[in-house]
Amino acid sequence: MNKIMEKAKCPSPHATPELPVILRNRIRALGGSDVTFVIQKPLFKTDVSSGHNRLSIPLNQIQQSFLTPEESESLRKWNMKKASGNSTSMYVLVTNWKSVTERNSMKEDETVQLWSFRIKSKLGFALVKRRLQDDPRNRSLRGILDS
């Protein structure tokens, strides 16, 4: 999994964020194309737990299709049962995920954006950490952090 950590801004929780220029340039330098915003989500305990070693990507939160039909067919979807009796379907990224969380000091409740791109049709990912003051859940902190 390709990954680069960078700070990003998103003007509203419903707007498609901009990929930081430095990251876009790095993807281009690798020969990457088809950059697609996949999801923005807070990290949950299971996303950063070394025992779970996975990043969950709920299907109902994916912003844009990023998989080819073949990839969609071959990826295993995980169905998580909820106490209500309903279930949530998701993809999970597991390859090297533990080392990504450790190298980048990722913590529960931090917000991340997942982007996909392709290098010669091979799927790659870029992960962007949101800045604390840009997270809409932290609006009350904005004045403190900006001063």
N, C-alpha and C positions, 0 to 999 in steps of 0.2 A: 504494500500500500504506500503510495507516495503521500507525503504529508509535509506541510509547511505551516508553522504557526505565525499568525500575524494579527494585529489589532484591526478592527473594522467598525464602520459606522453604518447604522440603518436608521433612517429618519423616522419610521413608524413600524410597529410590529407587523403590519400587513404589507408593507412595501418590500419589493425585491431589493435586497441590499446590493451594494457595489462591492465587487471583489477588489481588495486593495491592489493598487497599481504594481507594487513590488512583487506581489504574488502572481498577478496576471503576467508580468514580464518574465518571471521565473518559469512559469508553465510554458510560455512561448519559447523560451530558450531551450527547454527540454524537447521541443517539437510538438508540444501539446496544442490541442484545438478542442472545439465543442465544449467549452466551459459552461457548466450548468449548475445553478443554485439548486441544491437538493432539499435541505432542511435547516432550520434554526431551532435549537432546543436547549433547555437547561439540562445540565448533566445530573442524572440521578445517582443515587448511591450505587446501584448495580453497574452504572456506566464507568465508575471510577474504582470499583472494588477489584482488587487483584484476584479474588476468588471467582469472580464472574468473568473477567477478561473479555468484555464485549461492549460495543456501542450499539444501542438499540435505535432503530430507525422505523418508527411507526408508519405503516403504509398510508394511513389517513392524514399524516402531516407532511408527506412529501409534496413539495411545491411544484416540481416539474419532472416529467419522465426523464430518466437518465440511463435507463437500461435498454439494450437492444432486445428484440423479441426472444432471441436465443438465451440471453443472460437472464431474462425474466423467467423463462422456463426452467433453467438449470439451477437458479438460486433457490435454496430452501427457505421457505417462509416459516417463521416461528409464530405459533398462536399461543398467546398468554391468556390464561383464564383469569377472570376477575371475580371478586367476591360476589358481584351482582349476578353472576352466571353468564354474562357476556364475555366475549374474548376480543383481544386486540391482535391484529396480524402485523408483523414487523419483519424487516430484514435485520440481521445483526452482523456487524463487522467484528471479526475476531483476530485476524492475522496481525500480529505485532501490536495489538491494541494496548496491552499492559505496558509495553515499553514507551508507547506514545504518551500515555497518561503520566508515567514517571518522569520522562525527559522534559515534559512541559508543565510539571507541577499542577496538573489538572485536579480540580476539587469539585465536590458536590455543589450544585446550585450555580456554577459558572455557566454562562451561555456560550454555545458554540454554533458555528455555521459549517455545514458540510457541503462541499462543492465537488462535482465530478468533472473529469476531463478525459481526453483520449490522446494517446501517443501511438500512432500507427494502429488505430482501432482498439488498442488495449486500454481497458478502463483503469483510471487512476483517481485518487481522491486528494483533496486539499482540505485541511481543517483550519478554521479561523476562530480564534478566541475573541469574543465580544469584549469591549472595554466596559468596565463596571458602570461608568456614568452613562453609557449609551443603552444600557439594558432598561427597557420600560418598567420592569419590576422595581427598579431602584430610583424612581423619579424623586423621592424625598431626599436622596443623597446627592442629587445633581448640584445643588448650591454649595454644599460642603466640598465636593471634589473639585469644582471649578474655581474655587477661591484660592 
